[in-house]
Amino acid sequence: MLTTLKSHAVRLAASYQYERKRGDNHFTYDAGETTFVVQGKGLGDMMIIRQFGRALQRWIRGHPDPELGKVVITTGAYAPAFNPDEDADVHLYWWWSFGPYDDRPGQYLPNYLASTTVDPDVILCPSARTEREADQLGFETARVPLGTDAFEPVETDRSGLGFAGSVGHKRSEKEELVVGPFADSEAFEQVSHFRFPEELNLWYNTKLATFGLHKEGQRQWGMVNNRVFETLASGTPLVLESHPAVEDVLGFEYPYQTASREETIALVERIRDNRESVLAEFADFSERVRRDHGYDDRVERVVEAAR
């Protein structure tokens, strides 16, 4: 059994090789005797890393050099996560997805640990369950959810419905439940091409309402994805697939959750029929998310974990 696992891990490690490209999947932030390197891949992960990087740059400007040497932060669940720079003095792994293991999330972390070229010193966990899993496997952990930095309300005219993400990327029954009732409407728009947070923020601010989904593994394990923080920070009404941990993570009640097509339709009708009061409610959500879940806070947690 052990030989089979190791052989499988060797094959996986080979498949996870990638070419490092600075500014594309490999980001460096210098702070004197400390260098932070963030590795990640994919449009969604880049949205996270670019916002985190901006907050990290602010932290560097406002704090003395912590003299930590080279701190490598690997992220996500694809090639960069498995191939940290090997000359790191500290390796932090920010575990925010399951990649191809979403349908069997319990297998992901053992596979990651068997396949990564350098074990992490600390695993940064976005939820209580991921933290327990990493702790049970003997790793030091720190609670670091995702967050927001570049998203905020903009004075624009709002109309129509939207979904930011790849159609077909989530389970089809999820799409049918949340997006399905309006996917064929002329008022509906789906996008997946934006590369920079400011672009997506402006798009959110043109919509009266948007829809949100999680991969099932993320949902079951209490992970709240970046789209939730970003959409709410923009002040845009979000009809979200029911999520067992979202209120605990956000720190407030979130009533715009749906578990059926009928609930989705009713929530959209509620937003349309009560436009002013709903937008005022989401302006409050925006203020709270930007105050409590900014990446300045996440940078503080990451730096503390690296010490």
N, C-alpha and C positions, 0 to 999 in steps of 0.2 A: 504494500500500500504506500509506504513512504517513498520507495523508489519510483512508483508511478506518479506520485504528487510532484516529486522533484523533476522528473522528466517532463511532466506537463508544464511546470513552472519555467523550465529552460526554453521550451517552445514558445510560451507566452512572452517571455522576456525578449526573445528575438523579434516577435511580431510587434512589440511595443517600441522598437527603435525609431528614432526620429531625428531629423536634422535641426539643430538649434538655429533659430533665426532671431536675432535681437530685434525687439520691437514687434515681433509677430507671435512667437511662442516662448520667448526668453527675455525677461525684463530685468534690468539692473538699476539699482538705486544706491549711490555711494554716499556714505556719511563719515568720511575720514577713515578711522580704524575699523569701521563696520561697513560691510557691503551686503545689501539685501538683494537677493535674486528670486524672482517669482517666475515659475514655469507653469504653463497651461496651454490649452488648445481648444479651438472651437469658438463660434461667434458668441454663444451665451457665456462661456467662460471668459472671453475677452471683455465683455461688458463688465463683469465682476472685477477682473484684474485691473482694467483701466481706472475704475473708480477707486479701488483699493490703493492703487499706485499713486493717485493724486493725493489721497489722504496721507499716505506714507511720506510723500515729498513734503507736505506741510509739517508732519511730525519731525522730520529731519531738520527742517529750518528752525523749528521752535524748541529743540531739545539738544542737550549736549551729546556728543558721541558716546554710545553705550559700550564701545570697544568690545564688540562680540565676535569680531572676525567676519567670516563669510557665513551669512544666514541664508540658507536655501529654503524656499517655500514652494513645495510642489502642490498642485491642485487638481481637483476633478478626478476622473477615472479613466483617462486615456493615456497615450504614450508618455507625455511629460511627467505624469504622476509616478511612473515606474522607472524613470531614468533621471534622478536628481544629479546635479553636478557632484562629482565624487570628491572634490576637494573642499566640501562644506565643513565648517567648524560646528555648525548646528543645522540639522535637517528637520523642518517642520512639514508635516503632511496635512493639508486642509481638505478634509474628506467631505465633499458636498454632493456627491452623486455615486451611483452604482454602475454607470456605464452599461455594458452588455449584460450585467448581472441583475438588472432591475427586476426580473421575474423570479429571482432566487437571491435576494439581498443578503441572506445569512451566509452565503458562500463568498461574498465579495472580499471582505477584509482578510480572511485566511489566504485567498488567492493573491491579493495584493502583497501580503507579507511574504508569500512564497516566491513572488515574481519580481519585486522591486530590487534594483541593484544596490540600494543603500537603505537600510532600515531607518525609519524616522526616530528622532529623539523624543518628539512630542507629536501626538495626533490631535489636530484641531477639529473639534466636533460640533456640528450645528444643532444637535438634539440630545436629549437625555439618553435615548436608546443607543445612539452611536457611541456616546461617551461610555456607557456601560459595557458595550461590546469591546471597545478598545481597552478598557480597564481590565476586563476579564482575561484578555490576552497578554496582560502584563505591561502595557504601555502607559506612560505618563500622558495625561490628556489636558486639554483646556477647552472650555465651552466658547466657541466662536461661530455664531450664526452668520448668515450673509446679511447684507444691509443695502445702503444707498448713499450716493454722494451727489450725482449730477442731475437728479430728478426733482422737479419742483413745479408748482402751478405756473402757468403762463396765461396771460390775458388773450385768449383766442376764442373764436366761435366754435362751439362744440356741436357735433351732429353725428349721427350714425353709430354703428357698433363695430368693434374690432377685436382681433385676436393676434397677438404677437407670438409667433412660434411656427414651427414647421408642421404643416398638415400631414397627418400620417405618422408623425414622430411618437405620439402618444397612442394608447390603446384606442381602437375604433369605438368601443362602447363609451369611453369617456368623452370623446369628441361628440358622439351622438347625444349624450346626455346634456353637455354644457354648451357646445357650439352648434350642434345639429339643428335646434329649432329656428336658428336665424342664418345658417350658413349659406342658404340660397337666396337670401334677401338682397335687394339692391343696396340696402343700407349697410351691408356687412363688408368689411375689408380685412383680409389676412395678410400679414407682412412677416418676412423672415430675413430681410436683406440688410437691415441697418447694422453698421459696424461700430458706431460711436454712440455713447449714452445720450448726448445732446440731440442727436437725430431722433432717437426713439422717444425721448421726453417730449419733443415737439409733436410727434405723431400722436402720443397718448393724449395730449392736450387738445387735439382736434376731435376727440371722440366723446360722445355722451356716455358710453359705457363700453367696457371691454370684458373679455372672458379669461379665466385662468384655470390651468390644469397642472397637476403634478404627475410625474411617473408614479406608478403604484408603490414601488419600493420606497421611494422618498416619502410618500404619504404615510405608509405603514410605519416607517421608522422615525416619523416626526420631523423630517427635514422640510423647511419652508424655503421654496426656491426664490431666486433673485427677482423674478417677475412680480411677486407679491409686494416686496418692499418698494420696488421701482414704480409700479403702477400707483400704489397708494401714496407714495411721496409726490407723484405728479398731480395728485388731487383728482384723479380719474376714477369714477365708479367702476368697481371690479366685481363681477359675478364669478365667484370662485367655487370650484368643486369642493364639497364638504371635506374638511381636513381636521383630523382629531387633535392636532397640536397648534393650529395657527393662532388661536386666542392666547394660549400660554406664551407663545413666542413673541407675539405682538405686544402683549400686556394690556389688551382691552378686548371687549366683546366685539365680534365681527358678524353681524347678522346677514350679510349678503353671501351666504353659502347655499349651495344647491345639491340635492341628492336625487333629483329627477328632472325630466324634461318639463313637467308641469311647474315645478318650483323655479326653474330657469325662466320660463315664460312669465311667471308672476313677478319675479324680481325685476325683469326688464320693464314690464308694464309699470311697476311701482316707480322705477327711475324716470320713465317718460312722463308719468302723470304728476310727479312731484319734483320736477326738475330743480327748482330753486332750493328747496329744503334738502334734497339729497346732495346737491353740490356743496351746500354749506356743511353738511355732515362730513363729506369727504375732504373738505378743506381742513376740518379739525383732524381727521385721520392723517392728512398730509403733515400737518404741524407735529403731531405726536411721533410719526414714523421718522421724520427728519431729525427730530430732537433725540429720540431714544435709540435709533438704529442706523445712525450715520457711520460711515467707515472710519471716522476719527476714533470712535469707540473701539471698532474692530482692530485698528492698528495698535491701540494701547494694549489690547488683550494679546495680540500676536507678539509684540515686543516683550511683554512680560513673560510669555511662554518661552521665549528664546533665551532669557537671562539664565 
